[in-house]
């Protein structure tokens, strides 16, 4: 990887993180009936969110401190 490619990757990572945090911090959420999700997390230890790309930002942001992984693909 060239220096320029490494710079572009570094910039994309940090700009993406900044953009995600900026958008997330501007959200105002009203969560209703989250107890079943917590029960599933306690019972199985993990929860998988499935949805379209445009619908994943809010649930991932809401549960960002619970630990977990995200699976991302091009398709």
C-alpha positions in Angstrom: 0.0 0.0 0.0 1.4 3.4 -1.0 1.7 6.3 1.4 -1.2 8.0 -0.5 -3.4 5.0 -0.1 -2.6 4.8 3.6 -3.4 8.5 4.0 -6.7 8.0 2.2 -7.6 5.0 4.4 -6.6 7.0 7.5 -8.7 10.0 6.4 -11.7 7.9 5.5 -11.6 6.1 8.9 -11.4 9.3 10.9 -13.7 11.3 8.8 -16.2 8.5 8.8 -16.0 8.2 12.6 -16.4 12.0 13.0 -19.4 11.9 10.7 -21.0 9.0 12.5 -20.5 10.6 15.9 -21.8 14.0 14.6 -25.0 12.5 13.2 -25.5 10.2 16.2 -25.1 13.0 18.7 -27.8 15.0 16.9 -30.4 12.2 17.3 -33.2 12.5 19.8 -34.5 9.0 20.6 -37.6 7.9 22.5 -37.2 4.1 23.1 -40.3 2.2 23.9 -40.6 -1.4 25.1 -36.8 -2.3 25.2 -37.3 -4.9 27.9 -37.8 -7.9 25.5 -34.5 -7.1 23.9 -32.7 -6.9 27.2 -34.2 -10.3 28.2 -32.9 -11.8 24.9 -29.5 -10.3 25.5 -29.4 -11.8 29.1 -30.6 -15.2 28.0 -28.4 -15.6 24.9 -25.6 -13.2 25.5 -26.0 -11.4 22.1 -28.5 -9.9 19.7 -28.2 -9.6 16.0 -29.7 -6.6 14.2 -30.9 -7.2 10.6 -32.0 -4.5 8.3 -31.3 -2.3 5.3 -28.2 -0.1 5.5 -30.3 3.0 5.8 -32.0 1.6 8.9 -29.1 0.4 11.0 -27.7 3.7 12.3 -30.2 4.2 15.1 -30.2 0.7 16.6 -26.4 0.4 16.4 -26.0 3.8 18.1 -28.6 3.0 20.8 -26.8 -0.3 21.7 -23.2 0.9 21.1 -22.1 0.3 24.7 -23.5 -3.2 25.0 -20.6 -4.8 23.1 -20.8 -6.6 19.8 -19.8 -6.8 16.2 -21.1 -5.6 12.9 -21.1 -7.5 9.7 -20.7 -5.4 6.6 -20.8 -6.3 3.0 -20.9 -4.6 -0.4 -24.3 -6.2 -1.3 
